[in-house]
Amino acid sequence: MPYIEPTVVQAKKCIYLCQSLSDLGRDIVLFRFSTESGEIFILTGDEIQIVIQRDGSWEFIV
């Protein structure tokens, strides 16, 4: 299975979202990059869940 790395646009969106969460006083308790799907998953202490796709689009997980 080939190794997948984050895309540049995905990495930039991740930095932007993590900084925004931090500016709002949210603790990031889990950060995961899946080498299988290529998605980035972020979980905050107050249970905000975000997934960032390889094209830089993102969504809240409810």
Backbone as a chain_set.jsonl record, in Angstrom:
{"seq": "MPYIEPTVVQAKKCIYLCQSLSDLGRDIVLFRFSTESGEIFILTGDEIQIVIQRDGSWEFIV", "coords": {"N": [[0.841, -1.178, 0.0], [0.647, 2.175, -0.931], [2.254, 4.994, 0.607], [0.586, 7.797, 1.876], [0.798, 11.302, 1.859], [0.042, 14.475, 3.472], [-1.607, 17.006, 1.499], [-0.458, 20.179, 0.212], [-2.395, 22.248, 0.276], [-4.184, 21.114, 2.054], [-2.627, 20.916, 4.377], [-2.175, 23.645, 4.897], [-4.81, 24.496, 5.404], [-5.301, 23.029, 7.689], [-3.494, 24.184, 9.526], [-4.598, 26.758, 9.619], [-7.191, 26.203, 10.689], [-6.528, 24.98, 13.16], [-5.202, 27.128, 14.404], [-7.33, 28.947, 14.519], [-9.082, 27.567, 16.232], [-7.498, 27.551, 18.525], [-7.306, 30.316, 19.002], [-9.873, 30.736, 19.85], [-9.788, 29.621, 22.3], [-9.94, 26.868, 22.494], [-8.94, 23.646, 23.387], [-6.857, 21.421, 21.671], [-7.18, 18.095, 21.55], [-6.774, 15.788, 20.159], [-5.088, 14.948, 17.25], [-4.954, 13.664, 14.079], [-3.567, 12.164, 11.241], [-4.592, 10.26, 8.631], [-2.951, 7.8, 6.959], [-4.082, 6.073, 5.277], [-6.615, 6.988, 4.262], [-6.024, 9.619, 3.794], [-7.099, 11.738, 5.148], [-7.37, 14.411, 7.546], [-7.948, 14.517, 10.976], [-9.356, 16.306, 13.608], [-9.854, 16.796, 17.039], [-11.374, 18.556, 19.631], [-11.209, 19.645, 23.113], [-13.779, 20.246, 23.943], [-15.29, 18.611, 22.445], [-15.581, 19.287, 19.718], [-15.427, 18.198, 16.462], [-13.517, 17.844, 13.578], [-12.999, 17.21, 10.147], [-10.594, 17.227, 7.624], [-10.372, 17.231, 4.223], [-8.407, 15.987, 1.417], [-8.444, 17.938, -0.568], [-8.58, 20.276, 0.794], [-11.06, 21.042, 1.643], [-13.361, 21.073, 4.378], [-15.186, 19.782, 7.228], [-17.52, 19.819, 9.948], [-17.978, 17.15, 12.206], [-20.828, 15.626, 13.277]], "CA": [[0.0, 0.0, 0.0], [1.485, 3.388, -0.991], [2.158, 5.954, 1.71], [-0.046, 9.057, 1.487], [1.183, 12.468, 2.649], [-0.92, 15.576, 3.335], [-1.377, 17.946, 0.407], [-0.1, 21.522, 0.676], [-3.623, 22.974, 0.604], [-4.73, 20.464, 3.251], [-1.785, 21.316, 5.5], [-2.445, 25.057, 5.185], [-6.132, 24.578, 6.018], [-5.142, 22.481, 9.027], [-2.858, 25.219, 10.339], [-5.594, 27.816, 9.792], [-8.244, 25.754, 11.608], [-5.945, 24.798, 14.492], [-4.973, 28.462, 14.954], [-8.651, 29.496, 14.835], [-9.551, 26.889, 17.447], [-6.667, 28.045, 19.623], [-7.717, 31.696, 19.261], [-11.145, 30.658, 20.567], [-9.549, 29.002, 23.604], [-10.244, 25.437, 22.44], [-7.799, 22.734, 23.481], [-6.841, 20.34, 20.688], [-6.813, 16.904, 22.32], [-6.38, 14.721, 19.25], [-4.796, 15.314, 15.864], [-4.576, 12.429, 13.406], [-3.542, 12.096, 9.782], [-4.728, 8.878, 8.183], [-2.173, 7.491, 5.759], [-4.918, 5.221, 4.423], [-7.629, 7.787, 3.569], [-5.488, 10.94, 3.497], [-7.863, 12.747, 5.868], [-6.889, 14.901, 8.835], [-9.01, 14.552, 11.968], [-9.039, 17.14, 14.771], [-10.836, 16.736, 18.117], [-11.082, 19.511, 20.696], [-11.632, 19.251, 24.449], [-15.226, 20.371, 24.103], [-15.857, 17.642, 21.512], [-15.694, 19.716, 18.327], [-14.711, 17.273, 15.594], [-13.354, 18.387, 12.226], [-12.25, 16.396, 9.187], [-10.087, 18.004, 6.492], [-10.136, 16.375, 3.057], [-7.162, 16.261, 0.696], [-8.577, 19.141, -1.384], [-8.653, 21.425, 1.686], [-12.408, 21.228, 2.173], [-13.469, 20.53, 5.735], [-16.532, 19.738, 7.77], [-17.723, 19.389, 11.317], [-18.619, 15.846, 12.354], [-21.845, 15.726, 14.323]], "C": [[0.89, 1.247, 0.0], [1.225, 4.312, 0.2], [1.589, 7.264, 1.192], [0.439, 10.161, 2.42], [0.122, 13.547, 2.506], [-0.576, 16.442, 2.122], [-1.032, 19.308, 1.006], [-1.345, 22.292, 1.105], [-4.263, 22.409, 1.877], [-3.936, 20.885, 4.494], [-2.034, 22.768, 5.889], [-3.804, 25.235, 5.859], [-6.081, 24.061, 7.453], [-4.527, 23.513, 9.97], [-3.853, 26.338, 10.636], [-6.657, 27.412, 10.821], [-7.712, 25.554, 13.024], [-5.683, 26.149, 15.159], [-6.295, 29.107, 15.342], [-9.219, 28.875, 16.103], [-8.794, 27.388, 18.663], [-7.048, 29.477, 20.0], [-9.027, 31.747, 20.047], [-11.024, 29.967, 21.93], [-9.87, 27.521, 23.651], [-8.959, 24.628, 22.511], [-7.925, 21.657, 22.407], [-6.316, 19.103, 21.408], [-6.398, 15.741, 21.432], [-6.196, 15.296, 17.858], [-4.323, 14.042, 15.182], [-4.614, 12.62, 11.902], [-3.589, 10.629, 9.393], [-3.936, 8.67, 6.896], [-2.953, 6.584, 4.818], [-5.909, 6.053, 3.606], [-7.104, 9.156, 3.151], [-6.237, 12.066, 4.186], [-7.156, 13.152, 7.157], [-8.09, 15.014, 9.758], [-8.535, 15.365, 13.16], [-10.186, 17.023, 15.764], [-10.419, 17.724, 19.192], [-11.626, 18.992, 22.024], [-13.117, 19.376, 24.684], [-15.965, 19.616, 22.988], [-16.221, 18.198, 20.139], [-14.839, 18.757, 17.506], [-14.695, 17.83, 14.173], [-12.566, 17.382, 11.392], [-11.866, 17.292, 8.015], [-9.742, 17.029, 5.369], [-8.857, 16.806, 2.341], [-7.232, 17.527, -0.152], [-8.694, 20.415, -0.539], [-10.055, 21.715, 2.196], [-12.484, 20.558, 3.548], [-14.91, 20.57, 6.185], [-16.493, 19.361, 9.239], [-18.361, 18.005, 11.278], [-19.577, 15.96, 13.53], [-22.096, 14.373, 14.924]], "O": [[1.786, 1.366, 0.835], [0.111, 4.386, 0.72], [2.055, 7.787, 0.18], [0.484, 9.973, 3.636], [-0.625, 13.548, 1.528], [0.592, 16.594, 1.765], [-1.291, 19.553, 2.185], [-1.359, 22.915, 2.166], [-4.819, 23.158, 2.68], [-4.519, 21.174, 5.538], [-2.098, 23.09, 7.076], [-3.936, 26.036, 6.785], [-6.75, 24.602, 8.333], [-5.001, 23.688, 11.092], [-3.941, 26.81, 11.769], [-6.983, 28.19, 11.718], [-8.381, 25.921, 13.99], [-5.919, 26.299, 16.358], [-6.381, 29.75, 16.388], [-9.774, 29.576, 16.949], [-9.388, 27.622, 19.716], [-7.107, 29.813, 21.183], [-9.264, 32.681, 20.813], [-12.019, 29.755, 22.623], [-10.055, 26.965, 24.733], [-8.004, 24.897, 21.781], [-8.985, 21.051, 22.254], [-5.159, 19.06, 21.826], [-5.743, 14.808, 21.897], [-7.043, 16.035, 17.355], [-3.384, 13.403, 15.656], [-5.572, 13.167, 11.357], [-2.722, 9.848, 9.785], [-4.221, 9.292, 5.872], [-2.53, 6.352, 3.686], [-6.035, 5.855, 2.398], [-7.667, 9.789, 2.257], [-6.037, 13.233, 3.85], [-6.446, 12.359, 7.775], [-9.13, 15.545, 9.37], [-7.436, 15.142, 13.669], [-11.352, 17.135, 15.387], [-9.265, 17.739, 19.619], [-12.397, 18.033, 22.063], [-13.667, 18.682, 25.539], [-17.101, 19.939, 22.64], [-17.083, 17.64, 19.46], [-13.67, 18.533, 17.817], [-15.727, 18.233, 13.638], [-11.599, 16.783, 11.863], [-12.7, 18.022, 7.479], [-8.929, 16.121, 5.543], [-8.299, 17.864, 2.631], [-6.2, 18.136, -0.433], [-8.883, 21.504, -1.08], [-10.228, 22.546, 3.088], [-11.762, 19.603, 3.831], [-15.743, 21.279, 5.621], [-15.577, 18.687, 9.711], [-19.19, 17.724, 10.413], [-19.187, 16.341, 14.634], [-22.922, 14.242, 15.826]]}, "num_chains": 1, "name": "protein.A"}
